[in-house]
Amino acid sequence: MNRFKKLLRFIFLALFLILAATGISIAGAAPILAKNQERYNDNEVRIEMVDEKKEDEEKP
């Protein structure tokens, strides 16, 4: 019985090591994100440009 427990522990240890090496947890594989290229193509910095009014132009 003791030998069987050692063998069973070794099998589970090897199984968990294999799962960890491949990135799979007990709950299942990690979700793979969709490769949406449109999300990465637009890398421009978008800012609002505020036009400043000069005080001389405001007064008639």
NUTOR-142455 format. One record per atom (N, C-alpha, C): x, y, z; residue number from 1; atom name. Coordinates in steps of 0.1 Angstrom, whole numbers. Example, Ala and Ser with C-alpha at 12.3 -4.5 7.8 and 13.67 -1.06 7.14 Angstrom:
BEGIN
<torkol><X>132</X><Y>-57</Y><Z>78</Z><pos>1</pos><site>N</site></torkol>
<torkol><X>123</X><Y>-45</Y><Z>78</Z><pos>1</pos><site>CA</site></torkol>
<torkol><X>132</X><Y>-33</Y><Z>78</Z><pos>1</pos><site>C</site></torkol>
<torkol><X>128</X><Y>-22</Y><Z>71</Z><pos>2</pos><site>N</site></torkol>
<torkol><X>137</X><Y>-11</Y><Z>71</Z><pos>2</pos><site>CA</site></torkol>
<torkol><X>129</X><Y>0</Y><Z>79</Z><pos>2</pos><site>C</site></torkol>
END
This chain:
BEGIN
<torkol><X>8</X><Y>-12</Y><Z>0</Z><pos>1</pos><site>N</site></torkol>
<torkol><X>0</X><Y>0</Y><Z>0</Z><pos>1</pos><site>CA</site></torkol>
<torkol><X>9</X><Y>13</Y><Z>0</Z><pos>1</pos><site>C</site></torkol>
<torkol><X>19</X><Y>12</Y><Z>8</Z><pos>2</pos><site>N</site></torkol>
<torkol><X>28</X><Y>24</Y><Z>9</Z><pos>2</pos><site>CA</site></torkol>
<torkol><X>35</X><Y>26</Y><Z>-5</Z><pos>2</pos><site>C</site></torkol>
<torkol><X>39</X><Y>15</Y><Z>-12</Z><pos>3</pos><site>N</site></torkol>
<torkol><X>45</X><Y>16</Y><Z>-25</Z><pos>3</pos><site>CA</site></torkol>
<torkol><X>35</X><Y>22</Y><Z>-35</Z><pos>3</pos><site>C</site></torkol>
<torkol><X>23</X><Y>18</Y><Z>-34</Z><pos>4</pos><site>N</site></torkol>
<torkol><X>12</X><Y>23</Y><Z>-43</Z><pos>4</pos><site>CA</site></torkol>
<torkol><X>10</X><Y>38</Y><Z>-41</Z><pos>4</pos><site>C</site></torkol>
<torkol><X>10</X><Y>43</Y><Z>-29</Z><pos>5</pos><site>N</site></torkol>
<torkol><X>9</X><Y>57</Y><Z>-26</Z><pos>5</pos><site>CA</site></torkol>
<torkol><X>20</X><Y>65</Y><Z>-31</Z><pos>5</pos><site>C</site></torkol>
<torkol><X>33</X><Y>60</Y><Z>-30</Z><pos>6</pos><site>N</site></torkol>
<torkol><X>44</X><Y>67</Y><Z>-36</Z><pos>6</pos><site>CA</site></torkol>
<torkol><X>43</X><Y>68</Y><Z>-51</Z><pos>6</pos><site>C</site></torkol>
<torkol><X>39</X><Y>57</Y><Z>-57</Z><pos>7</pos><site>N</site></torkol>
<torkol><X>38</X><Y>57</Y><Z>-71</Z><pos>7</pos><site>CA</site></torkol>
<torkol><X>27</X><Y>67</Y><Z>-76</Z><pos>7</pos><site>C</site></torkol>
<torkol><X>16</X><Y>67</Y><Z>-69</Z><pos>8</pos><site>N</site></torkol>
<torkol><X>5</X><Y>76</Y><Z>-72</Z><pos>8</pos><site>CA</site></torkol>
<torkol><X>9</X><Y>91</Y><Z>-70</Z><pos>8</pos><site>C</site></torkol>
<torkol><X>16</X><Y>94</Y><Z>-60</Z><pos>9</pos><site>N</site></torkol>
<torkol><X>22</X><Y>107</Y><Z>-58</Z><pos>9</pos><site>CA</site></torkol>
<torkol><X>31</X><Y>111</Y><Z>-69</Z><pos>9</pos><site>C</site></torkol>
<torkol><X>40</X><Y>102</Y><Z>-73</Z><pos>10</pos><site>N</site></torkol>
<torkol><X>49</X><Y>105</Y><Z>-84</Z><pos>10</pos><site>CA</site></torkol>
<torkol><X>42</X><Y>107</Y><Z>-97</Z><pos>10</pos><site>C</site></torkol>
<torkol><X>31</X><Y>100</Y><Z>-99</Z><pos>11</pos><site>N</site></torkol>
<torkol><X>24</X><Y>102</Y><Z>-112</Z><pos>11</pos><site>CA</site></torkol>
<torkol><X>17</X><Y>115</Y><Z>-112</Z><pos>11</pos><site>C</site></torkol>
<torkol><X>11</X><Y>119</Y><Z>-100</Z><pos>12</pos><site>N</site></torkol>
<torkol><X>4</X><Y>132</Y><Z>-100</Z><pos>12</pos><site>CA</site></torkol>
<torkol><X>15</X><Y>144</Y><Z>-100</Z><pos>12</pos><site>C</site></torkol>
<torkol><X>26</X><Y>142</Y><Z>-94</Z><pos>13</pos><site>N</site></torkol>
<torkol><X>37</X><Y>152</Y><Z>-95</Z><pos>13</pos><site>CA</site></torkol>
<torkol><X>41</X><Y>154</Y><Z>-110</Z><pos>13</pos><site>C</site></torkol>
<torkol><X>43</X><Y>143</Y><Z>-117</Z><pos>14</pos><site>N</site></torkol>
<torkol><X>47</X><Y>143</Y><Z>-131</Z><pos>14</pos><site>CA</site></torkol>
<torkol><X>36</X><Y>150</Y><Z>-139</Z><pos>14</pos><site>C</site></torkol>
<torkol><X>24</X><Y>147</Y><Z>-136</Z><pos>15</pos><site>N</site></torkol>
<torkol><X>13</X><Y>152</Y><Z>-144</Z><pos>15</pos><site>CA</site></torkol>
<torkol><X>12</X><Y>168</Y><Z>-142</Z><pos>15</pos><site>C</site></torkol>
<torkol><X>13</X><Y>172</Y><Z>-129</Z><pos>16</pos><site>N</site></torkol>
<torkol><X>13</X><Y>186</Y><Z>-126</Z><pos>16</pos><site>CA</site></torkol>
<torkol><X>25</X><Y>194</Y><Z>-132</Z><pos>16</pos><site>C</site></torkol>
<torkol><X>36</X><Y>187</Y><Z>-132</Z><pos>17</pos><site>N</site></torkol>
<torkol><X>48</X><Y>194</Y><Z>-139</Z><pos>17</pos><site>CA</site></torkol>
<torkol><X>46</X><Y>195</Y><Z>-154</Z><pos>17</pos><site>C</site></torkol>
<torkol><X>40</X><Y>185</Y><Z>-160</Z><pos>18</pos><site>N</site></torkol>
<torkol><X>38</X><Y>186</Y><Z>-174</Z><pos>18</pos><site>CA</site></torkol>
<torkol><X>27</X><Y>197</Y><Z>-177</Z><pos>18</pos><site>C</site></torkol>
<torkol><X>17</X><Y>197</Y><Z>-169</Z><pos>19</pos><site>N</site></torkol>
<torkol><X>6</X><Y>207</Y><Z>-171</Z><pos>19</pos><site>CA</site></torkol>
<torkol><X>12</X><Y>221</Y><Z>-169</Z><pos>19</pos><site>C</site></torkol>
<torkol><X>21</X><Y>223</Y><Z>-159</Z><pos>20</pos><site>N</site></torkol>
<torkol><X>27</X><Y>236</Y><Z>-156</Z><pos>20</pos><site>CA</site></torkol>
<torkol><X>36</X><Y>240</Y><Z>-167</Z><pos>20</pos><site>C</site></torkol>
<torkol><X>43</X><Y>231</Y><Z>-173</Z><pos>21</pos><site>N</site></torkol>
<torkol><X>52</X><Y>234</Y><Z>-184</Z><pos>21</pos><site>CA</site></torkol>
<torkol><X>45</X><Y>238</Y><Z>-196</Z><pos>21</pos><site>C</site></torkol>
<torkol><X>33</X><Y>233</Y><Z>-198</Z><pos>22</pos><site>N</site></torkol>
<torkol><X>25</X><Y>237</Y><Z>-210</Z><pos>22</pos><site>CA</site></torkol>
<torkol><X>16</X><Y>248</Y><Z>-208</Z><pos>22</pos><site>C</site></torkol>
<torkol><X>15</X><Y>253</Y><Z>-196</Z><pos>23</pos><site>N</site></torkol>
<torkol><X>7</X><Y>265</Y><Z>-193</Z><pos>23</pos><site>CA</site></torkol>
<torkol><X>-8</X><Y>261</Y><Z>-190</Z><pos>23</pos><site>C</site></torkol>
<torkol><X>-11</X><Y>249</Y><Z>-186</Z><pos>24</pos><site>N</site></torkol>
<torkol><X>-24</X><Y>245</Y><Z>-183</Z><pos>24</pos><site>CA</site></torkol>
<torkol><X>-26</X><Y>244</Y><Z>-168</Z><pos>24</pos><site>C</site></torkol>
<torkol><X>-36</X><Y>250</Y><Z>-163</Z><pos>25</pos><site>N</site></torkol>
<torkol><X>-39</X><Y>249</Y><Z>-148</Z><pos>25</pos><site>CA</site></torkol>
<torkol><X>-49</X><Y>238</Y><Z>-146</Z><pos>25</pos><site>C</site></torkol>
<torkol><X>-52</X><Y>236</Y><Z>-133</Z><pos>26</pos><site>N</site></torkol>
<torkol><X>-62</X><Y>226</Y><Z>-130</Z><pos>26</pos><site>CA</site></torkol>
<torkol><X>-76</X><Y>229</Y><Z>-135</Z><pos>26</pos><site>C</site></torkol>
<torkol><X>-79</X><Y>243</Y><Z>-136</Z><pos>27</pos><site>N</site></torkol>
<torkol><X>-92</X><Y>247</Y><Z>-140</Z><pos>27</pos><site>CA</site></torkol>
<torkol><X>-93</X><Y>247</Y><Z>-155</Z><pos>27</pos><site>C</site></torkol>
<torkol><X>-82</X><Y>245</Y><Z>-162</Z><pos>28</pos><site>N</site></torkol>
<torkol><X>-83</X><Y>244</Y><Z>-177</Z><pos>28</pos><site>CA</site></torkol>
<torkol><X>-72</X><Y>254</Y><Z>-183</Z><pos>28</pos><site>C</site></torkol>
<torkol><X>-72</X><Y>254</Y><Z>-196</Z><pos>29</pos><site>N</site></torkol>
<torkol><X>-63</X><Y>262</Y><Z>-203</Z><pos>29</pos><site>CA</site></torkol>
<torkol><X>-66</X><Y>277</Y><Z>-203</Z><pos>29</pos><site>C</site></torkol>
<torkol><X>-56</X><Y>285</Y><Z>-203</Z><pos>30</pos><site>N</site></torkol>
<torkol><X>-59</X><Y>299</Y><Z>-203</Z><pos>30</pos><site>CA</site></torkol>
<torkol><X>-65</X><Y>304</Y><Z>-216</Z><pos>30</pos><site>C</site></torkol>
<torkol><X>-74</X><Y>314</Y><Z>-216</Z><pos>31</pos><site>N</site></torkol>
<torkol><X>-81</X><Y>318</Y><Z>-228</Z><pos>31</pos><site>CA</site></torkol>
<torkol><X>-71</X><Y>324</Y><Z>-237</Z><pos>31</pos><site>C</site></torkol>
<torkol><X>-72</X><Y>322</Y><Z>-250</Z><pos>32</pos><site>N</site></torkol>
<torkol><X>-64</X><Y>327</Y><Z>-260</Z><pos>32</pos><site>CA</site></torkol>
<torkol><X>-71</X><Y>340</Y><Z>-266</Z><pos>32</pos><site>C</site></torkol>
<torkol><X>-63</X><Y>351</Y><Z>-265</Z><pos>33</pos><site>N</site></torkol>
<torkol><X>-69</X><Y>364</Y><Z>-270</Z><pos>33</pos><site>CA</site></torkol>
<torkol><X>-70</X><Y>363</Y><Z>-285</Z><pos>33</pos><site>C</site></torkol>
<torkol><X>-80</X><Y>369</Y><Z>-291</Z><pos>34</pos><site>N</site></torkol>
<torkol><X>-82</X><Y>370</Y><Z>-305</Z><pos>34</pos><site>CA</site></torkol>
<torkol><X>-72</X><Y>379</Y><Z>-311</Z><pos>34</pos><site>C</site></torkol>
<torkol><X>-66</X><Y>376</Y><Z>-322</Z><pos>35</pos><site>N</site></torkol>
<torkol><X>-56</X><Y>384</Y><Z>-329</Z><pos>35</pos><site>CA</site></torkol>
<torkol><X>-63</X><Y>394</Y><Z>-338</Z><pos>35</pos><site>C</site></torkol>
<torkol><X>-67</X><Y>405</Y><Z>-332</Z><pos>36</pos><site>N</site></torkol>
<torkol><X>-74</X><Y>415</Y><Z>-340</Z><pos>36</pos><site>CA</site></torkol>
<torkol><X>-64</X><Y>426</Y><Z>-344</Z><pos>36</pos><site>C</site></torkol>
<torkol><X>-60</X><Y>425</Y><Z>-357</Z><pos>37</pos><site>N</site></torkol>
<torkol><X>-49</X><Y>434</Y><Z>-361</Z><pos>37</pos><site>CA</site></torkol>
<torkol><X>-54</X><Y>449</Y><Z>-362</Z><pos>37</pos><site>C</site></torkol>
<torkol><X>-67</X><Y>451</Y><Z>-364</Z><pos>38</pos><site>N</site></torkol>
<torkol><X>-71</X><Y>465</Y><Z>-364</Z><pos>38</pos><site>CA</site></torkol>
<torkol><X>-69</X><Y>472</Y><Z>-351</Z><pos>38</pos><site>C</site></torkol>
<torkol><X>-68</X><Y>466</Y><Z>-340</Z><pos>39</pos><site>N</site></torkol>
<torkol><X>-66</X><Y>472</Y><Z>-328</Z><pos>39</pos><site>CA</site></torkol>
<torkol><X>-52</X><Y>477</Y><Z>-327</Z><pos>39</pos><site>C</site></torkol>
<torkol><X>-42</X><Y>471</Y><Z>-333</Z><pos>40</pos><site>N</site></torkol>
<torkol><X>-28</X><Y>474</Y><Z>-332</Z><pos>40</pos><site>CA</site></torkol>
<torkol><X>-24</X><Y>483</Y><Z>-344</Z><pos>40</pos><site>C</site></torkol>
<torkol><X>-31</X><Y>484</Y><Z>-354</Z><pos>41</pos><site>N</site></torkol>
<torkol><X>-27</X><Y>492</Y><Z>-366</Z><pos>41</pos><site>CA</site></torkol>
<torkol><X>-27</X><Y>507</Y><Z>-363</Z><pos>41</pos><site>C</site></torkol>
<torkol><X>-37</X><Y>512</Y><Z>-355</Z><pos>42</pos><site>N</site></torkol>
<torkol><X>-38</X><Y>526</Y><Z>-352</Z><pos>42</pos><site>CA</site></torkol>
<torkol><X>-30</X><Y>530</Y><Z>-340</Z><pos>42</pos><site>C</site></torkol>
<torkol><X>-18</X><Y>534</Y><Z>-342</Z><pos>43</pos><site>N</site></torkol>
<torkol><X>-9</X><Y>538</Y><Z>-331</Z><pos>43</pos><site>CA</site></torkol>
<torkol><X>-7</X><Y>553</Y><Z>-329</Z><pos>43</pos><site>C</site></torkol>
<torkol><X>-16</X><Y>561</Y><Z>-336</Z><pos>44</pos><site>N</site></torkol>
<torkol><X>-14</X><Y>575</Y><Z>-335</Z><pos>44</pos><site>CA</site></torkol>
<torkol><X>-18</X><Y>580</Y><Z>-322</Z><pos>44</pos><site>C</site></torkol>
<torkol><X>-12</X><Y>591</Y><Z>-318</Z><pos>45</pos><site>N</site></torkol>
<torkol><X>-15</X><Y>597</Y><Z>-305</Z><pos>45</pos><site>CA</site></torkol>
<torkol><X>-27</X><Y>607</Y><Z>-308</Z><pos>45</pos><site>C</site></torkol>
<torkol><X>-38</X><Y>606</Y><Z>-301</Z><pos>46</pos><site>N</site></torkol>
<torkol><X>-49</X><Y>614</Y><Z>-303</Z><pos>46</pos><site>CA</site></torkol>
<torkol><X>-51</X><Y>624</Y><Z>-292</Z><pos>46</pos><site>C</site></torkol>
<torkol><X>-50</X><Y>637</Y><Z>-295</Z><pos>47</pos><site>N</site></torkol>
<torkol><X>-52</X><Y>647</Y><Z>-285</Z><pos>47</pos><site>CA</site></torkol>
<torkol><X>-61</X><Y>658</Y><Z>-290</Z><pos>47</pos><site>C</site></torkol>
<torkol><X>-67</X><Y>665</Y><Z>-282</Z><pos>48</pos><site>N</site></torkol>
<torkol><X>-76</X><Y>676</Y><Z>-286</Z><pos>48</pos><site>CA</site></torkol>
<torkol><X>-68</X><Y>688</Y><Z>-286</Z><pos>48</pos><site>C</site></torkol>
<torkol><X>-69</X><Y>695</Y><Z>-297</Z><pos>49</pos><site>N</site></torkol>
<torkol><X>-62</X><Y>708</Y><Z>-298</Z><pos>49</pos><site>CA</site></torkol>
<torkol><X>-71</X><Y>719</Y><Z>-294</Z><pos>49</pos><site>C</site></torkol>
<torkol><X>-67</X><Y>727</Y><Z>-284</Z><pos>50</pos><site>N</site></torkol>
<torkol><X>-75</X><Y>738</Y><Z>-279</Z><pos>50</pos><site>CA</site></torkol>
<torkol><X>-69</X><Y>751</Y><Z>-285</Z><pos>50</pos><site>C</site></torkol>
<torkol><X>-78</X><Y>758</Y><Z>-292</Z><pos>51</pos><site>N</site></torkol>
<torkol><X>-73</X><Y>771</Y><Z>-298</Z><pos>51</pos><site>CA</site></torkol>
<torkol><X>-75</X><Y>781</Y><Z>-287</Z><pos>51</pos><site>C</site></torkol>
<torkol><X>-64</X><Y>788</Y><Z>-284</Z><pos>52</pos><site>N</site></torkol>
<torkol><X>-64</X><Y>799</Y><Z>-274</Z><pos>52</pos><site>CA</site></torkol>
<torkol><X>-68</X><Y>812</Y><Z>-281</Z><pos>52</pos><site>C</site></torkol>
<torkol><X>-77</X><Y>819</Y><Z>-274</Z><pos>53</pos><site>N</site></torkol>
<torkol><X>-81</X><Y>832</Y><Z>-279</Z><pos>53</pos><site>CA</site></torkol>
<torkol><X>-72</X><Y>842</Y><Z>-273</Z><pos>53</pos><site>C</site></torkol>
<torkol><X>-68</X><Y>851</Y><Z>-282</Z><pos>54</pos><site>N</site></torkol>
<torkol><X>-60</X><Y>862</Y><Z>-277</Z><pos>54</pos><site>CA</site></torkol>
<torkol><X>-69</X><Y>873</Y><Z>-271</Z><pos>54</pos><site>C</site></torkol>
<torkol><X>-65</X><Y>879</Y><Z>-261</Z><pos>55</pos><site>N</site></torkol>
<torkol><X>-73</X><Y>889</Y><Z>-255</Z><pos>55</pos><site>CA</site></torkol>
<torkol><X>-75</X><Y>902</Y><Z>-264</Z><pos>55</pos><site>C</site></torkol>
<torkol><X>-66</X><Y>904</Y><Z>-272</Z><pos>56</pos><site>N</site></torkol>
<torkol><X>-67</X><Y>916</Y><Z>-281</Z><pos>56</pos><site>CA</site></torkol>
<torkol><X>-78</X><Y>914</Y><Z>-291</Z><pos>56</pos><site>C</site></torkol>
<torkol><X>-80</X><Y>901</Y><Z>-296</Z><pos>57</pos><site>N</site></torkol>
<torkol><X>-90</X><Y>898</Y><Z>-306</Z><pos>57</pos><site>CA</site></torkol>
<torkol><X>-104</X><Y>898</Y><Z>-300</Z><pos>57</pos><site>C</site></torkol>
<torkol><X>-105</X><Y>895</Y><Z>-288</Z><pos>58</pos><site>N</site></torkol>
<torkol><X>-118</X><Y>895</Y><Z>-282</Z><pos>58</pos><site>CA</site></torkol>
<torkol><X>-125</X><Y>908</Y><Z>-280</Z><pos>58</pos><site>C</site></torkol>
<torkol><X>-117</X><Y>918</Y><Z>-277</Z><pos>59</pos><site>N</site></torkol>
<torkol><X>-122</X><Y>932</Y><Z>-274</Z><pos>59</pos><site>CA</site></torkol>
<torkol><X>-123</X><Y>939</Y><Z>-287</Z><pos>59</pos><site>C</site></torkol>
<torkol><X>-135</X><Y>945</Y><Z>-290</Z><pos>60</pos><site>N</site></torkol>
<torkol><X>-137</X><Y>953</Y><Z>-303</Z><pos>60</pos><site>CA</site></torkol>
<torkol><X>-130</X><Y>966</Y><Z>-303</Z><pos>60</pos><site>C</site></torkol>
END
